[in-house]
Amino acid sequence: MHDALLADFDAGRKAALARAISIVENHRKGYDRLLGALHPRVGHARRVGITGPPGAGKSSITVCLAQGYRAQGLTVGIVCVDPTSPFTGGALIGDRIRMEDIALDPGVYIRSLATRGSLGGLSAATREVCDVLDAFGIDRILIETVGVGQSELDVARTADTTLVVLVPESGDSIQTLKAGLMEIADVFVVNKADRPGADRLRTEIELMLGMRPGAVMSDGAGHHGVDLSRNNLARHVREAAAGDETRWTPPVLRTTATDGTGIAELSDALDRHYGYLESSGQLRARRRARLRERVVDVVDDTTRRRLWTDAATAAWLEERLPDLEAGRETPFAIADALLARSADLLTGRTT
């Protein structure tokens, strides 16, 4: 079955791409063999993660970036990680509706994925779907997340570059810090910058960037006689983001996606970050880390599936619950014993 699918996939047929993604996303029979066949082709596409609070305009930014890439003759894959429907378990596909301006472009492929309750809103299949798009020959992959919860850190492990979109109404700088965004963002965007408070939010983000350990102050700012005023520190960050080629300071850009203001500067920043990753060796490091995590994910998934779908294992555990209840055994001892008795099961050997 997969031979015919791969032949159509190699021929560049969108129907084959859609079918391959469905097999991978739902972990249908043979999905691992399909991914294995595609793995040697992965590594061509640039992956940009786009996250931020709901209502920040992530979909509008995504559309604008996609249109810019298409104007350059590049193909674009958009992976929208949507909330899961409580009725069907599927994605609510709101992003497809918001992206109607590019939905019919033959050089753009849009796929909505359900979070399926995954921590952080990124389903376990998101990286695999990106691999399928990459193997298909897509040039740019934009991964737009739900944008809720601290565990949006997952997007940083999926993308080469992480873009955090905020709006003046996003809240104060303390909330931004609490969300963990300072650690994952490679580029910040203050969208809807025509609204009151945009400049203040931009300055506050730059101040927090300047106060991070090892930030731009390390070149001398902070010593006696140096002006550490609010405006001066923000200026230091802005200058470092614009001109330092040896280290990456996340730029804080202003956009108004509804009319395209600032999108060209944003696209340029994404290109500059990718160039920095290549020249510094960070691109290889990030992608190797992604491969390592992929192996860990596969082991975790395989272990859970083999253990907890095995009727004998479930019966064995059930028999030991009375000892746990009475305090004669501990969960740790039972877990060790379960693993010891499950060696053949976990390795796929039959006795």
VMD Tcl script that draws the C-alpha trace (Angstrom):
set ca {
  {0.00 0.00 0.00}
  {2.73 2.44 0.99}
  {4.69 1.76 -2.23}
  {1.87 3.23 -4.32}
  {1.50 6.10 -1.87}
  {5.22 6.87 -2.01}
  {5.14 6.84 -5.81}
  {2.37 9.46 -5.81}
  {4.19 11.34 -3.06}
  {7.36 11.45 -5.16}
  {5.30 12.72 -8.09}
  {4.27 15.74 -5.99}
  {0.57 14.90 -5.77}
  {-1.18 16.82 -3.00}
  {-3.61 13.97 -2.41}
  {-0.68 11.71 -1.52}
  {0.66 14.35 0.86}
  {-2.72 14.63 2.58}
  {-3.02 10.86 2.89}
  {0.52 10.51 4.26}
  {-0.16 13.18 6.86}
  {-3.38 11.44 7.93}
  {-1.57 8.12 8.34}
  {1.15 9.77 10.42}
  {-1.10 12.01 12.50}
  {-3.39 9.17 13.50}
  {-0.59 6.60 13.84}
  {-2.31 4.21 11.51}
  {-0.81 0.84 10.74}
  {2.54 1.21 8.97}
  {3.04 4.88 9.88}
  {6.49 4.13 11.29}
  {7.60 2.46 8.06}
  {6.29 5.42 6.08}
  {8.22 7.89 8.25}
  {11.29 5.70 7.95}
  {11.10 5.84 4.16}
  {10.77 9.62 4.25}
  {13.43 10.30 6.89}
  {16.43 10.59 4.50}
  {14.66 13.47 2.73}
  {14.08 15.55 5.86}
  {16.16 18.66 6.60}
  {15.44 20.96 3.65}
  {12.64 23.11 5.05}
  {12.97 25.99 7.48}
  {10.55 25.63 10.38}
  {9.12 28.70 12.10}
  {7.03 28.34 15.24}
  {4.47 31.08 15.83}
  {2.98 31.38 19.30}
  {1.45 33.94 21.64}
  {-1.79 34.58 23.50}
  {-5.19 34.10 21.81}
  {-6.25 37.15 19.83}
  {-2.71 38.37 19.19}
  {-3.12 37.98 15.43}
  {-1.01 34.85 14.94}
  {-3.08 33.69 11.98}
  {-2.84 37.10 10.33}
  {0.95 37.11 10.79}
  {1.10 33.58 9.38}
  {-0.90 34.60 6.29}
  {1.31 37.64 5.70}
  {4.50 35.58 5.99}
  {3.09 32.92 3.67}
  {2.18 35.53 1.07}
  {5.68 36.97 1.26}
  {7.28 33.56 0.80}
  {4.99 32.82 -2.14}
  {6.03 36.11 -3.75}
  {9.61 34.75 -3.58}
  {8.53 31.57 -5.35}
  {8.76 29.42 -2.21}
  {6.26 26.76 -1.20}
  {4.69 26.99 2.25}
  {3.25 24.43 4.63}
  {1.14 25.71 7.51}
  {0.47 23.48 10.51}
  {-2.24 24.92 12.75}
  {-2.44 23.21 16.13}
  {-6.06 23.82 17.08}
  {-8.04 23.05 20.24}
  {-9.59 19.60 20.21}
  {-13.32 19.23 19.68}
  {-14.89 17.72 22.82}
  {-17.28 15.77 20.59}
  {-15.16 14.34 17.78}
  {-11.62 14.68 19.11}
  {-10.69 16.52 15.92}
  {-9.35 20.02 15.34}
  {-11.84 22.87 15.29}
  {-10.13 24.19 12.10}
  {-10.77 27.83 12.91}
  {-7.42 28.72 11.34}
  {-8.50 27.42 7.95}
  {-11.35 29.91 7.99}
  {-9.06 32.76 9.00}
  {-6.60 31.85 6.23}
  {-9.05 31.91 3.35}
  {-6.87 34.45 1.49}
  {-4.22 31.79 0.82}
  {-6.23 28.58 1.15}
  {-6.62 28.18 -2.63}
  {-2.99 28.92 -3.49}
  {-1.51 25.70 -4.98}
  {1.84 26.56 -3.39}
  {0.37 26.60 0.11}
  {-0.67 23.54 2.08}
  {-2.67 24.11 5.29}
  {-3.25 21.37 7.84}
  {-5.10 21.67 11.14}
  {-4.08 19.29 13.89}
  {-5.94 18.62 17.11}
  {-4.12 19.08 20.41}
  {-5.74 15.84 21.63}
  {-5.18 17.03 25.18}
  {-1.43 17.30 24.65}
  {0.38 19.43 27.19}
  {1.17 22.77 25.64}
  {-1.17 22.34 22.72}
  {1.34 20.55 20.51}
  {0.24 17.03 19.70}
  {2.89 14.32 19.63}
  {2.34 14.02 15.88}
  {3.16 17.67 15.08}
  {6.85 17.08 14.50}
  {6.08 14.01 12.40}
  {3.66 15.98 10.23}
  {6.34 18.64 9.75}
  {8.74 15.88 8.66}
  {6.23 14.73 6.03}
  {5.87 18.28 4.69}
  {9.66 18.64 4.70}
  {10.12 15.38 2.79}
  {7.50 16.51 0.25}
  {9.79 19.43 -0.64}
  {8.00 22.28 1.13}
  {10.38 25.23 1.53}
  {8.92 26.95 4.62}
  {6.88 25.35 7.38}
  {4.94 27.67 9.68}
  {3.70 26.07 12.90}
  {0.97 28.08 14.58}
  {0.05 26.96 18.08}
  {-3.01 27.38 20.25}
  {-1.17 29.94 22.37}
  {-2.30 29.05 25.87}
  {-0.32 27.80 28.85}
  {3.30 27.81 29.91}
  {3.98 24.59 28.08}
  {4.02 26.45 24.77}
  {7.75 25.87 25.30}
  {7.08 22.76 23.19}
  {7.04 24.89 20.06}
  {10.68 25.84 20.61}
  {11.62 22.17 20.36}
  {9.71 21.79 17.11}
  {10.93 24.84 15.15}
  {14.24 26.27 14.01}
  {13.03 29.77 14.85}
  {10.37 30.67 17.41}
  {8.32 33.81 16.87}
  {6.29 35.16 19.80}
  {3.40 37.47 18.87}
  {2.05 39.87 21.51}
  {-0.37 42.78 21.43}
  {-0.65 45.86 23.65}
  {-3.52 44.12 25.46}
  {-1.35 41.07 26.26}
  {-0.75 42.31 29.79}
  {2.19 43.64 31.71}
  {5.78 42.49 31.57}
  {5.39 40.27 34.64}
  {2.78 38.18 32.83}
  {5.10 37.87 29.86}
  {7.84 36.55 32.13}
  {5.47 34.11 33.82}
  {4.52 32.66 30.45}
  {8.14 31.65 29.86}
  {8.22 33.51 26.58}
  {11.51 35.26 27.29}
  {13.32 31.93 27.17}
  {11.84 30.54 23.96}
  {11.50 33.59 21.69}
  {14.02 34.14 18.92}
  {11.97 37.06 17.57}
  {9.29 39.14 19.29}
  {6.48 40.88 17.45}
  {4.22 43.51 18.92}
  {1.27 43.16 16.57}
  {-1.60 45.63 16.22}
  {1.08 48.25 16.81}
  {-1.28 51.05 15.80}
  {-3.04 50.63 19.16}
  {-2.18 52.58 22.31}
  {0.45 50.93 24.49}
  {2.42 49.28 21.69}
  {5.57 51.32 22.27}
  {5.39 50.73 26.02}
  {5.10 46.97 25.55}
  {8.01 46.96 23.13}
  {10.19 48.86 25.60}
  {9.24 46.56 28.47}
  {10.18 43.47 26.45}
  {13.51 45.05 25.55}
  {14.14 45.90 29.20}
  {13.55 42.30 30.22}
  {15.84 41.09 27.46}
  {18.51 43.46 28.75}
  {18.18 42.15 32.30}
  {18.68 38.50 31.39}
  {21.94 36.89 32.60}
  {24.60 37.28 29.94}
  {22.57 39.80 27.96}
  {23.81 42.97 26.26}
  {24.87 44.48 29.60}
  {27.83 42.11 29.64}
  {29.80 44.44 27.36}
  {30.18 46.95 30.15}
  {26.75 48.20 31.05}
  {26.29 47.88 34.77}
  {29.69 49.22 35.80}
  {30.12 52.48 37.68}
  {29.40 55.50 35.58}
  {27.23 53.66 33.04}
  {23.71 54.92 32.54}
  {21.33 52.06 33.35}
  {18.20 54.09 32.86}
  {15.17 52.51 31.31}
  {15.60 54.15 27.91}
  {19.34 53.47 27.75}
  {18.99 49.76 28.48}
  {16.21 49.37 25.92}
  {18.40 51.19 23.39}
  {21.30 48.81 24.09}
  {19.05 45.84 23.40}
  {17.69 47.37 20.21}
  {21.17 48.11 18.91}
  {22.41 44.61 19.77}
  {19.43 43.03 18.03}
  {20.10 45.08 14.91}
  {23.85 44.79 14.60}
  {25.58 42.08 16.67}
  {26.59 39.26 14.33}
  {28.36 37.13 16.96}
  {25.39 36.51 19.26}
  {21.65 36.63 18.86}
  {19.58 39.17 20.74}
  {15.88 38.74 19.93}
  {14.62 41.78 18.05}
  {11.32 43.30 19.15}
  {9.45 44.36 16.04}
  {6.23 46.26 15.44}
  {3.65 45.01 12.95}
  {0.11 45.69 11.90}
  {-0.78 42.49 10.07}
  {-4.11 43.78 8.78}
  {-2.33 46.15 6.38}
  {1.07 44.42 6.16}
  {3.01 47.04 8.11}
  {6.30 45.64 9.40}
  {5.96 42.24 7.72}
  {8.98 42.82 5.47}
  {11.11 43.64 8.52}
  {9.81 40.53 10.27}
  {10.66 38.31 7.31}
  {14.13 39.82 7.21}
  {14.60 39.12 10.94}
  {13.60 35.48 10.42}
  {16.15 35.20 7.60}
  {18.83 36.82 9.76}
  {18.14 34.41 12.59}
  {18.41 31.41 10.29}
  {21.71 32.79 8.98}
  {22.93 33.17 12.56}
  {21.92 29.58 13.35}
  {23.88 28.32 10.36}
  {27.03 30.38 11.02}
  {27.10 29.66 14.76}
  {26.47 25.94 14.49}
  {23.24 26.28 16.46}
  {21.11 25.02 13.57}
  {22.84 21.64 13.63}
  {22.67 21.56 17.43}
  {18.94 22.32 17.46}
  {18.18 19.74 14.81}
  {20.28 17.09 16.53}
  {18.43 17.82 19.78}
  {15.17 17.41 17.87}
  {16.29 14.01 16.58}
  {17.33 12.92 20.06}
  {13.96 13.95 21.47}
  {12.27 12.14 18.62}
  {13.92 8.87 19.63}
  {12.89 9.45 23.25}
  {9.30 10.13 22.15}
  {9.19 6.94 20.11}
  {10.54 4.88 23.01}
  {8.02 6.42 25.42}
  {5.12 5.84 23.04}
  {6.15 2.26 22.24}
  {6.70 1.41 25.90}
  {3.31 2.74 26.95}
  {1.51 1.01 24.11}
  {3.16 -2.40 24.66}
  {2.74 -2.32 28.43}
  {-0.73 -0.92 28.90}
  {-2.45 -2.72 26.05}
  {-1.19 -6.09 27.27}
  {-3.95 -7.97 29.07}
  {-1.53 -10.11 31.13}
  {0.26 -7.02 32.41}
  {-3.02 -5.38 33.39}
  {-4.12 -8.52 35.26}
  {-0.75 -8.81 37.03}
  {-0.99 -5.20 38.22}
  {-4.58 -5.66 39.36}
  {-3.53 -8.61 41.55}
  {-1.03 -6.43 43.39}
  {-3.38 -3.59 44.25}
  {-4.46 -5.15 47.58}
  {-0.82 -5.19 48.77}
  {-0.48 -1.54 47.73}
  {-3.66 -0.64 49.58}
  {-2.46 -2.42 52.73}
  {0.93 -0.76 52.62}
  {2.81 -4.06 52.20}
  {4.17 -2.88 48.85}
  {5.12 0.48 47.39}
  {4.37 1.80 43.90}
  {8.11 1.93 43.25}
  {8.67 -1.72 44.10}
  {5.69 -2.78 42.00}
  {6.95 -0.68 39.08}
  {10.42 -2.26 39.29}
  {8.89 -5.73 39.37}
  {6.62 -4.92 36.44}
  {9.52 -3.73 34.33}
  {11.58 -6.77 35.26}
  {8.84 -9.17 34.17}
  {8.13 -7.21 30.98}
  {11.55 -7.34 29.30}
  {10.40 -9.59 26.46}
  {7.22 -7.58 26.02}
  {9.07 -4.24 25.83}
  {11.64 -5.49 23.33}
  {9.03 -7.18 21.18}
  {10.48 -10.68 21.77}
  {8.08 -13.57 22.08}
  {8.62 -16.40 24.53}
}
mol new
graphics top color blue
foreach p $ca { graphics top sphere $p radius 0.5 }
foreach p [lrange $ca 0 end-1] q [lrange $ca 1 end] { graphics top cylinder $p $q radius 0.2 }
display resetview
